[in-house]
Amino acid sequence: MSAAIVQTQPVIDAEEQARVAAERREKIGRWLIPTIVVILTIVLWDRLVVWNEVPHYIVPRPYRVWDELVKDWPFLLAALETTLSTTFLGLGIAVVGGVLLAILFNQSKWAEMSFFPYAVILQVTPIVAIFPIINGYIDSRMTKLLLATWLVAFFPILSNTTMGLRSVDSNLRDLFRLNGATKWQTLIHLQLPAALPYFLSGLKIAGGLALIGAIVAEFVAGATGNSFGLASVIIEASYRLNRPRSFAALALIAIAGVAIFIATSFLSWFLLRKWHESAIKRDH
């Protein structure tokens, strides 16, 4: 028996080492492969512009975009801060309003039947169609931008949180009821924790949509000379045929969107890593 154990021990150690090595390669590849793809894309962009002799006022080479980004960094940073402040404020309002309304829907079927159709209507109506109407009735620039951002980001929070509140195991709900828990105790101690993964999933979607809503609102407001943000930078640069600045502003928008997604993904992992199946790492 002892000889068999001694013989199988090296096999187990080899399998463990292979598993650790595979995990290490996967971690490296998760960051290395996208980085290589981005670098190759930039190189291909540069070569295509050179090979086809495209003028810089139509499509600039990457180094021109980088030079513009460095040269106008204070100006672009101020525009980025304006866009992100609108994005995060609108997202915060959407989170608070969406969660509170989801709780109201969960507690009252009549409220859900009355108001949920309006939420769907606002979601399916394009913001570019709504914003000109908002622009005609509201004078405050910040209020208009926040309202547009909220309209875009609100529905994913509401829909996912409502679904999460409904997805509680019926056996657990019955257990709470048998132990004399009130409706609000069940909500706080059972339904809200169960809805957290759904809410965080909606937050990932809403974060990107909030940035899109802010940019679209800035485009419409910027066309009237009533906005200052990355979208208005793109509009002004396009009028002046300053393509490097347009591409630099567009690059900052893309980086901001990726950063928001990474931040919401990290928040989701941090809150769920110890108890939810979607974040717990399993050995396969």
C-alpha positions as CSV (number, residue, x, y, z in Angstrom):
1,M,0.0,0.0,0.0
2,S,2.8,2.4,0.9
3,A,4.6,1.7,-2.3
4,A,1.5,2.5,-4.3
5,I,1.2,5.8,-2.5
6,V,4.8,6.6,-3.2
7,Q,4.3,5.9,-6.9
8,T,1.2,8.0,-7.3
9,Q,2.7,11.0,-5.4
10,P,4.9,12.1,-8.3
11,V,1.9,11.8,-10.7
12,I,-0.2,14.1,-8.5
13,D,2.7,16.6,-8.1
14,A,3.1,16.7,-11.9
15,E,-0.6,17.3,-12.5
16,E,-0.6,20.1,-9.9
17,Q,2.4,21.7,-11.6
18,A,0.8,21.4,-15.0
19,R,-2.4,23.0,-13.6
20,V,-0.5,25.9,-12.0
21,A,1.5,26.5,-15.2
22,A,-1.7,26.5,-17.3
23,E,-3.3,29.0,-14.9
24,R,-0.1,31.2,-15.1
25,R,-0.2,31.1,-18.9
26,E,-3.9,32.0,-18.9
27,K,-3.3,35.0,-16.7
28,I,-0.5,36.2,-18.9
29,G,-2.5,35.6,-22.1
30,R,-5.5,37.5,-20.7
31,W,-3.5,40.7,-20.9
32,L,-0.8,39.9,-23.4
33,I,-3.0,38.8,-26.3
34,P,-5.3,41.9,-26.3
35,T,-2.2,44.1,-26.0
36,I,-0.5,42.5,-29.0
37,V,-3.7,42.8,-31.0
38,V,-4.0,46.5,-30.2
39,I,-0.4,47.1,-31.1
40,L,-0.8,45.2,-34.4
41,T,-3.9,47.2,-35.1
42,I,-2.1,50.5,-34.6
43,V,0.8,49.3,-36.8
44,L,-1.6,48.3,-39.6
45,W,-3.4,51.6,-39.3
46,D,-0.1,53.4,-39.8
47,R,1.0,51.3,-42.7
48,L,-2.4,51.6,-44.5
49,V,-2.2,55.4,-44.3
50,V,1.3,55.4,-45.6
51,W,0.8,52.9,-48.4
52,N,-2.3,54.6,-49.6
53,E,-0.9,58.1,-49.2
54,V,-3.9,59.3,-47.3
55,P,-3.7,63.0,-46.3
56,H,-3.5,63.7,-42.5
57,Y,-6.6,65.8,-42.7
58,I,-8.6,62.8,-43.7
59,V,-7.0,60.0,-41.7
60,P,-4.0,60.9,-39.5
61,R,-1.2,58.6,-38.7
62,P,-1.1,57.3,-35.1
63,Y,2.0,59.4,-34.2
64,R,0.0,62.6,-35.2
65,V,-2.8,61.6,-32.9
66,W,-0.3,61.0,-30.1
67,D,1.4,64.3,-30.7
68,E,-2.0,66.1,-30.6
69,L,-2.9,64.2,-27.4
70,V,0.4,65.4,-25.7
71,K,0.2,68.9,-27.1
72,D,-3.4,69.6,-26.1
73,W,-3.5,67.4,-23.0
74,P,-4.7,70.2,-20.6
75,F,-7.5,71.1,-23.0
76,L,-8.5,67.5,-23.7
77,L,-8.3,66.6,-20.0
78,A,-10.7,69.4,-19.1
79,A,-13.1,68.1,-21.8
80,L,-12.7,64.6,-20.5
81,E,-13.5,65.7,-16.9
82,T,-16.6,67.4,-18.1
83,T,-17.8,64.3,-20.0
84,L,-17.0,62.0,-17.1
85,S,-18.7,64.2,-14.5
86,T,-21.9,64.1,-16.6
87,T,-21.5,60.3,-17.0
88,F,-21.0,59.5,-13.3
89,L,-23.6,61.9,-12.0
90,G,-26.2,60.5,-14.5
91,L,-25.2,57.0,-13.7
92,G,-25.5,57.7,-9.9
93,I,-29.0,59.1,-10.4
94,A,-29.9,56.1,-12.6
95,V,-28.6,53.7,-9.9
96,V,-30.6,55.3,-7.1
97,G,-33.7,55.8,-9.1
98,G,-33.6,52.3,-10.7
99,V,-33.0,50.5,-7.4
100,L,-35.7,52.4,-5.5
101,L,-38.2,51.9,-8.3
102,A,-37.4,48.2,-8.6
103,I,-38.1,47.9,-4.8
104,L,-41.4,49.7,-5.3
105,F,-42.3,47.3,-8.1
106,N,-41.4,44.3,-6.0
107,Q,-43.5,45.5,-3.1
108,S,-46.5,46.7,-5.2
109,K,-47.8,44.9,-8.3
110,W,-50.1,47.8,-9.0
111,A,-47.1,50.2,-9.2
112,E,-45.3,47.8,-11.5
113,M,-48.2,47.5,-13.9
114,S,-48.7,51.2,-13.8
115,F,-45.2,52.5,-14.4
116,F,-43.1,49.7,-16.0
117,P,-44.5,50.4,-19.5
118,Y,-43.2,54.0,-19.3
119,A,-39.8,52.7,-18.4
120,V,-39.9,50.4,-21.5
121,I,-41.0,53.3,-23.7
122,L,-38.2,55.5,-22.5
123,Q,-35.7,52.7,-23.2
124,V,-36.8,51.9,-26.7
125,T,-37.1,55.6,-27.8
126,P,-33.7,56.8,-29.2
127,I,-32.1,59.5,-27.1
128,V,-31.3,61.5,-30.2
129,A,-35.0,61.8,-30.7
130,I,-35.7,62.7,-27.1
131,F,-32.9,65.2,-26.5
132,P,-34.0,67.9,-29.0
133,I,-37.3,68.0,-27.1
134,I,-35.5,68.2,-23.7
135,N,-33.3,70.9,-25.2
136,G,-36.3,73.0,-26.1
137,Y,-37.8,72.9,-22.6
138,I,-34.9,73.0,-20.2
139,D,-32.4,75.9,-20.1
140,S,-29.8,74.5,-17.7
141,R,-27.0,72.7,-19.8
142,M,-26.1,70.4,-16.9
143,T,-29.7,69.4,-16.3
144,K,-30.2,68.5,-19.9
145,L,-27.1,66.4,-20.1
146,L,-27.8,64.6,-16.8
147,L,-31.4,63.9,-17.9
148,A,-30.2,62.4,-21.2
149,T,-27.6,60.3,-19.4
150,W,-30.1,59.1,-16.8
151,L,-32.6,58.1,-19.5
152,V,-30.1,55.8,-21.2
153,A,-28.6,54.3,-18.1
154,F,-31.8,53.9,-16.0
155,F,-33.5,50.9,-17.6
156,P,-30.7,48.3,-17.2
157,I,-30.6,49.0,-13.5
158,L,-34.3,48.9,-13.1
159,S,-34.8,45.7,-15.2
160,N,-31.9,43.7,-13.8
161,T,-32.7,44.7,-10.1
162,T,-36.4,43.8,-10.6
163,M,-35.4,40.4,-12.0
164,G,-33.0,39.8,-9.1
165,L,-35.6,40.6,-6.5
166,R,-38.0,38.1,-8.1
167,S,-35.4,35.4,-8.4
168,V,-35.2,34.5,-4.8
169,D,-35.6,30.8,-4.0
170,S,-39.2,30.1,-3.0
171,N,-38.0,27.7,-0.3
172,L,-36.0,30.4,1.3
173,R,-38.9,32.8,1.1
174,D,-41.1,30.3,2.8
175,L,-38.5,29.8,5.5
176,F,-38.5,33.5,6.2
177,R,-42.3,33.5,6.3
178,L,-42.4,30.5,8.7
179,N,-40.0,32.3,11.0
180,G,-42.3,35.4,11.2
181,A,-40.1,37.7,9.1
182,T,-41.9,40.9,7.9
183,K,-42.0,41.9,4.3
184,W,-39.3,44.5,4.8
185,Q,-37.1,42.0,6.7
186,T,-37.4,39.6,3.9
187,L,-36.5,42.3,1.4
188,I,-33.4,43.5,3.3
189,H,-32.0,40.2,4.5
190,L,-33.0,37.9,1.6
191,Q,-34.1,39.6,-1.6
192,L,-31.6,42.5,-1.8
193,P,-28.6,40.1,-1.3
194,A,-30.0,37.7,-3.9
195,A,-30.5,40.6,-6.3
196,L,-27.0,42.0,-6.0
197,P,-25.5,39.9,-8.8
198,Y,-28.3,41.0,-11.1
199,F,-27.8,44.6,-10.1
200,L,-24.1,44.5,-10.7
201,S,-24.7,42.9,-14.1
202,G,-27.0,45.8,-14.9
203,L,-24.4,48.3,-13.6
204,K,-21.9,47.0,-16.1
205,I,-24.3,47.7,-18.9
206,A,-25.5,51.0,-17.5
207,G,-21.9,52.3,-17.1
208,G,-21.2,52.1,-20.8
209,L,-24.6,53.4,-21.7
210,A,-24.2,56.4,-19.4
211,L,-21.0,57.4,-21.3
212,I,-22.9,56.9,-24.6
213,G,-25.8,59.0,-23.4
214,A,-23.4,61.8,-22.2
215,I,-21.6,61.8,-25.5
216,V,-24.8,61.9,-27.6
217,A,-26.3,64.7,-25.4
218,E,-23.0,66.6,-25.8
219,F,-23.2,66.2,-29.6
220,V,-26.7,67.6,-29.8
221,A,-25.9,70.4,-27.3
222,G,-22.5,71.1,-28.9
223,A,-24.1,71.6,-32.3
224,T,-25.9,74.6,-30.8
225,G,-22.7,75.9,-29.1
226,N,-24.0,75.0,-25.6
227,S,-21.7,72.3,-24.5
228,F,-18.1,71.6,-23.6
229,G,-16.9,68.0,-23.5
230,L,-15.2,65.5,-25.7
231,A,-18.1,65.4,-28.1
232,S,-17.9,69.2,-28.7
233,V,-14.2,68.8,-29.1
234,I,-14.8,66.4,-32.0
235,I,-17.4,68.7,-33.6
236,E,-15.1,71.7,-33.4
237,A,-12.1,69.7,-34.7
238,S,-14.2,68.3,-37.6
239,Y,-15.2,71.8,-38.6
240,R,-11.5,72.8,-38.7
241,L,-10.4,69.5,-40.4
242,N,-8.2,68.9,-37.4
243,R,-8.5,65.1,-37.6
244,P,-5.7,64.4,-35.1
245,R,-7.6,66.2,-32.4
246,S,-10.8,64.4,-33.4
247,F,-9.0,61.0,-33.2
248,A,-7.4,62.0,-29.9
249,A,-10.8,62.9,-28.3
250,L,-12.2,59.6,-29.7
251,A,-9.4,57.7,-28.2
252,L,-10.1,59.3,-24.8
253,I,-13.7,58.3,-25.1
254,A,-12.8,54.7,-25.8
255,I,-10.3,54.6,-23.0
256,A,-12.9,56.0,-20.6
257,G,-15.4,53.4,-21.7
258,V,-12.9,50.6,-21.1
259,A,-12.0,52.0,-17.7
260,I,-15.6,52.2,-16.7
261,F,-16.1,48.5,-17.7
262,I,-13.0,47.4,-15.8
263,A,-14.1,49.4,-12.7
264,T,-17.6,47.9,-12.7
265,S,-16.2,44.4,-13.4
266,F,-13.8,44.7,-10.5
267,L,-16.6,46.0,-8.2
268,S,-18.7,43.0,-9.2
269,W,-15.8,40.6,-8.5
270,F,-15.0,42.3,-5.2
271,L,-18.6,42.1,-3.9
272,L,-19.3,38.6,-5.1
273,R,-15.9,36.8,-4.8
274,K,-16.6,35.1,-1.5
275,W,-20.1,33.7,-2.0
276,H,-21.5,33.8,-5.6
277,E,-20.8,31.1,-8.2
278,S,-20.0,33.7,-10.9
279,A,-17.0,35.0,-9.0
280,I,-15.7,32.0,-7.1
281,K,-12.8,30.3,-8.7
282,R,-13.2,26.6,-9.1
283,D,-10.7,24.0,-10.0
284,H,-11.7,22.1,-13.2
